[in-house]
Amino acid sequence: MEQNQYTGFNRFLKSDAVQAVIRQIDDGTFREFLGDWKWIFSFSRKYRWIIVFYTVVGIFGSTFSLGSAYLSRTLINIVVGQQRDRLWVLLVAMLGSTALSLLLSSVNSRIFTRISIYVNNDIQAEIFDRIIDARWRELSEYPSGDLLNRFNSDVGTISANAINWIPNLIINIYTFIITFIVLFRMDVTMAWIAMLSAPFLLGFSRYIMRKLKEYRKRVLELNSGMMSFEVETFFNFDTIKSFGVFGYYSKQLRQWQQKYKEYTLDYNRFEIKAGILMTIISTIVSMSSFGYCLYRLWTGQILYGDMTFFLQQRASLSGQFNGLVATFPGMLNSAISAHRIRELMDLPRETHDPEALARIQSVAQKGVEVSLNDATFAYKEGNNIYENANFSAKPGEIIAILATSGGGKTTLMRLLLGMLEPQSGSVTLTTADGQTVPVNADLRQLFAYVPQGNTMLSGTIAENMRMVREDVTDDEIIDALKTACAWEFVEKIPEGINGVLGEHGRGISEGQAQRISIARALIRNAPILLLDEATSALDMDTEERVLENIIQRHPNKAVIVSTHRPSVLKLCQRIYRITQGSIGEITPEQTGEQDWQAPASPKQRPIQPPVTFPETVEQDIDLFPKKKGNWWDML
């Protein structure tokens, strides 16, 4: 590992954080550092008077703490000298000063905690809103784990330092100076001994702290690896049991435990050695100071209370000096965290047009057509997914989209939703009265989208349904479940729609989860319904009934289905195929379905009654979750 080259006054401190600041000054990036802190202070600006009060209270608290120590010194001298006439006055003064110092310290702690929570919440709320409103394409470049780390860890670092960095710096400097002045007035030599012992101890402790940091990092990395192993094991519990490989995982766990034990014991051994070394060094410094005080006491130059006060304040000066140096790492860490968060804040935002939404919503129930017009789109320049592509879905139609796996079906859905923007061409919505507007984030309310995979959340079925419409009634939920052919199994759950689902919908099969997801989309009552492989886990009969029910109950709805299954095609008015950068409408012969005939209008047969199930509903357990790589690699 490359060692840092310490320069300037940092040759003495040997602080990586201080050196990072010096390096920023040298390479011209210090302006970014100041910009990051300016951004941090923008959140604490509205609490500035409370921060000033926090600083003033801290200064008063330090003053009274020093005063209490000085009174304690005087009290000891009075007791030793048996000056009883002044004893009670000083005792009351010392107790009062201690109580006031304690009160001020408690008030400061309360103020700091409250403001830190406020700032943390302010930053998190603003970041959350910006992340939600960021354009999908740019946001998708950040892994979800990285977003969560920035949202929690980085925000916590900033909020912990945004309030107290300058106040604590001021308080520490004030306390350091006032303590040194008091000692200097008492005894010049004692003051300089106390002053010089602080950096002397710091010089030894920095090396030990760096080594402890390296050991601690190894332990944390191993702990993270072990946690990842545990999470992955429990997430794939069904797979492990179905393969009967629990013995392999049990052996893996014990191997992780052995590594963790060895690393932890090594870390503990170094902690013990470091503790012994620091104790010896501290003892040498303390004994040197103690020996000087004993000499002064023996020769009658000071009293016993003076010696106690000096030894106490020498330790205080060391603490204040360490506190001053520690502000640099905190300052730098906060700037780094702020820079990472500002990257998210600077992401381009989505386009909004609330006025267009208001206009279209007034006529949306008559149906809305969505169109892709001569659109060219590429995730990377020179690698077009679509080129001059056209697509449309009109009210009352079921439109099928065919493509190979990874052929661009989901990309088309995102373009229609306005989550992606074409490099050329447009995506528009057209109402029954002829209004045409480009798709934007606000108009996404006119869509109901059922993506691939299991999208159920932990909680009750009703809570999952109300996620898209909080005011929906139980009867409307049941009606949507019936349309999606989901009521036939939900009604057999003892709690019905109040039945609780586990994480990722645990407790129901993949096909049942898909039907509830479709019902949730129907509750949104949007004029355009997007089903992205949303019926892949259903049998052909159920799939047909679901689609027919949707078009019969919602005749003005435009339904767009991306699928691999030919069985869906006989229900569709038109079929599009995505191939080699183009989206084209195709004929029945091109699908391979020779008997296919496009229905002229929605089928008018009655909604199919639910299938009768036995008392115990069979649950299809998804033993094989989708995961890249072969099974041996996964195990």
Summary of the structure (lengths in Angstrom):
residues: 635
radius of gyration: 35.1
end to end distance: 33.2
largest distance: 115.5
contacts: 1899
relative contact order: 0.08
helix: 64%
strand: 11%
